[in-house]
Amino acid sequence: MRKAALDIGDVRIGIATSDMLGIIASGYETYTRKGGEQDLMYITRFCKERQVDTLIVGLPINMDGTEGDRAVKTRAFAEALSAYAGIKIVYQDERLTTVQAERMLIEGGVRRDKRKQVIDKVAATIILQSYLDRH
């Protein structure tokens, strides 16, 4: 079974998956949210098709270690997804992953308009690779 990571935002969700051995993370896509049950259905279908048994969810913790509004929203979505899909959720600190993803894309010469389309997928890949490296 694979692991997958989600970088959950209000507008987009970055998605990354691991290989079957759980060694390498790869960006899968940036999903544009439709809202409510449509988002839950989409992620559930993705998990079934890709044989994902665990979702690593990036938790946007504040720099001082506290959880703000964004973390509360992320947890609420992840818990709803877990109940809907019956999938295991693991939270991963995602502080500065978007900054790191932005830096990587700039260094790679990706234009600003293209960066916006892929930054969430790259951030999800960083979240997943961090998780895989720890385990």
Contacts in CASP RR format, 6 or more apart in sequence:
PFRMAT RR
TARGET T0000
AUTHOR 0000-0000-0000
METHOD contacts of the structure
MODEL  1
MRKAALDIGDVRIGIATSDMLGIIASGYETYTRKGGEQDLMYITRFCKER
QVDTLIVGLPINMDGTEGDRAVKTRAFAEALSAYAGIKIVYQDERLTTVQ
AERMLIEGGVRRDKRKQVIDKVAATIILQSYLDRH
1 20 0 8 1.000
1 51 0 8 1.000
1 52 0 8 1.000
1 53 0 8 1.000
1 54 0 8 1.000
2 17 0 8 1.000
2 18 0 8 1.000
2 19 0 8 1.000
2 20 0 8 1.000
2 22 0 8 1.000
2 50 0 8 1.000
2 51 0 8 1.000
2 52 0 8 1.000
2 53 0 8 1.000
3 17 0 8 1.000
3 18 0 8 1.000
3 22 0 8 1.000
3 52 0 8 1.000
3 53 0 8 1.000
3 54 0 8 1.000
3 55 0 8 1.000
3 56 0 8 1.000
3 128 0 8 1.000
3 131 0 8 1.000
3 132 0 8 1.000
4 15 0 8 1.000
4 16 0 8 1.000
4 17 0 8 1.000
4 18 0 8 1.000
4 28 0 8 1.000
4 46 0 8 1.000
4 47 0 8 1.000
4 50 0 8 1.000
4 52 0 8 1.000
4 54 0 8 1.000
4 55 0 8 1.000
4 56 0 8 1.000
4 128 0 8 1.000
5 15 0 8 1.000
5 16 0 8 1.000
5 17 0 8 1.000
5 25 0 8 1.000
5 55 0 8 1.000
5 56 0 8 1.000
5 57 0 8 1.000
5 58 0 8 1.000
5 92 0 8 1.000
5 124 0 8 1.000
5 125 0 8 1.000
5 127 0 8 1.000
5 128 0 8 1.000
5 131 0 8 1.000
6 13 0 8 1.000
6 14 0 8 1.000
6 15 0 8 1.000
6 43 0 8 1.000
6 55 0 8 1.000
6 56 0 8 1.000
6 57 0 8 1.000
6 58 0 8 1.000
6 78 0 8 1.000
6 124 0 8 1.000
7 13 0 8 1.000
7 14 0 8 1.000
7 15 0 8 1.000
7 58 0 8 1.000
7 94 0 8 1.000
7 97 0 8 1.000
7 98 0 8 1.000
7 120 0 8 1.000
7 121 0 8 1.000
7 123 0 8 1.000
7 124 0 8 1.000
7 127 0 8 1.000
8 14 0 8 1.000
8 57 0 8 1.000
8 58 0 8 1.000
8 73 0 8 1.000
8 74 0 8 1.000
8 77 0 8 1.000
8 78 0 8 1.000
9 33 0 8 1.000
9 70 0 8 1.000
9 74 0 8 1.000
9 120 0 8 1.000
10 33 0 8 1.000
10 73 0 8 1.000
11 32 0 8 1.000
11 33 0 8 1.000
12 30 0 8 1.000
12 31 0 8 1.000
12 32 0 8 1.000
12 33 0 8 1.000
12 120 0 8 1.000
13 30 0 8 1.000
13 31 0 8 1.000
13 33 0 8 1.000
13 39 0 8 1.000
13 43 0 8 1.000
13 120 0 8 1.000
13 124 0 8 1.000
14 28 0 8 1.000
14 29 0 8 1.000
14 30 0 8 1.000
14 31 0 8 1.000
14 120 0 8 1.000
14 121 0 8 1.000
14 123 0 8 1.000
14 124 0 8 1.000
15 27 0 8 1.000
15 28 0 8 1.000
15 29 0 8 1.000
15 30 0 8 1.000
15 31 0 8 1.000
15 43 0 8 1.000
15 46 0 8 1.000
15 121 0 8 1.000
15 124 0 8 1.000
16 25 0 8 1.000
16 26 0 8 1.000
16 27 0 8 1.000
16 28 0 8 1.000
16 121 0 8 1.000
16 124 0 8 1.000
16 125 0 8 1.000
16 127 0 8 1.000
16 128 0 8 1.000
16 129 0 8 1.000
17 25 0 8 1.000
17 26 0 8 1.000
17 27 0 8 1.000
17 28 0 8 1.000
17 50 0 8 1.000
17 52 0 8 1.000
17 128 0 8 1.000
18 24 0 8 1.000
18 25 0 8 1.000
18 26 0 8 1.000
18 128 0 8 1.000
18 132 0 8 1.000
19 26 0 8 1.000
20 51 0 8 1.000
22 132 0 8 1.000
23 132 0 8 1.000
24 129 0 8 1.000
24 132 0 8 1.000
25 125 0 8 1.000
25 126 0 8 1.000
25 128 0 8 1.000
25 129 0 8 1.000
25 132 0 8 1.000
26 125 0 8 1.000
27 121 0 8 1.000
27 122 0 8 1.000
27 124 0 8 1.000
27 125 0 8 1.000
28 46 0 8 1.000
28 50 0 8 1.000
28 121 0 8 1.000
28 124 0 8 1.000
29 121 0 8 1.000
30 117 0 8 1.000
30 118 0 8 1.000
30 119 0 8 1.000
30 120 0 8 1.000
30 121 0 8 1.000
31 39 0 8 1.000
31 42 0 8 1.000
31 43 0 8 1.000
33 39 0 8 1.000
34 42 0 8 1.000
37 84 0 8 1.000
39 77 0 8 1.000
40 80 0 8 1.000
40 81 0 8 1.000
40 84 0 8 1.000
40 85 0 8 1.000
41 84 0 8 1.000
43 55 0 8 1.000
43 81 0 8 1.000
43 85 0 8 1.000
44 81 0 8 1.000
44 84 0 8 1.000
44 85 0 8 1.000
44 87 0 8 1.000
46 52 0 8 1.000
47 55 0 8 1.000
47 85 0 8 1.000
47 87 0 8 1.000
52 87 0 8 1.000
53 87 0 8 1.000
53 88 0 8 1.000
54 87 0 8 1.000
54 88 0 8 1.000
54 89 0 8 1.000
54 90 0 8 1.000
55 78 0 8 1.000
55 81 0 8 1.000
55 82 0 8 1.000
55 87 0 8 1.000
55 88 0 8 1.000
55 89 0 8 1.000
55 90 0 8 1.000
56 90 0 8 1.000
56 91 0 8 1.000
56 92 0 8 1.000
56 127 0 8 1.000
56 128 0 8 1.000
56 131 0 8 1.000
57 74 0 8 1.000
57 78 0 8 1.000
57 89 0 8 1.000
57 90 0 8 1.000
57 91 0 8 1.000
57 92 0 8 1.000
58 74 0 8 1.000
58 91 0 8 1.000
58 92 0 8 1.000
58 93 0 8 1.000
58 94 0 8 1.000
58 97 0 8 1.000
58 124 0 8 1.000
58 127 0 8 1.000
59 67 0 8 1.000
59 71 0 8 1.000
59 74 0 8 1.000
59 75 0 8 1.000
59 91 0 8 1.000
59 92 0 8 1.000
59 93 0 8 1.000
59 94 0 8 1.000
60 68 0 8 1.000
60 70 0 8 1.000
60 71 0 8 1.000
60 74 0 8 1.000
60 94 0 8 1.000
60 95 0 8 1.000
61 67 0 8 1.000
61 71 0 8 1.000
61 93 0 8 1.000
61 94 0 8 1.000
61 95 0 8 1.000
62 68 0 8 1.000
62 71 0 8 1.000
63 95 0 8 1.000
67 75 0 8 1.000
75 91 0 8 1.000
78 89 0 8 1.000
78 91 0 8 1.000
79 89 0 8 1.000
81 87 0 8 1.000
81 89 0 8 1.000
82 88 0 8 1.000
82 89 0 8 1.000
90 131 0 8 1.000
92 127 0 8 1.000
92 130 0 8 1.000
92 131 0 8 1.000
94 123 0 8 1.000
94 127 0 8 1.000
97 123 0 8 1.000
97 126 0 8 1.000
97 127 0 8 1.000
98 119 0 8 1.000
98 120 0 8 1.000
98 123 0 8 1.000
100 123 0 8 1.000
100 126 0 8 1.000
101 119 0 8 1.000
101 122 0 8 1.000
101 123 0 8 1.000
101 125 0 8 1.000
101 126 0 8 1.000
102 115 0 8 1.000
102 119 0 8 1.000
104 122 0 8 1.000
105 115 0 8 1.000
105 118 0 8 1.000
105 119 0 8 1.000
105 122 0 8 1.000
106 115 0 8 1.000
110 118 0 8 1.000
END
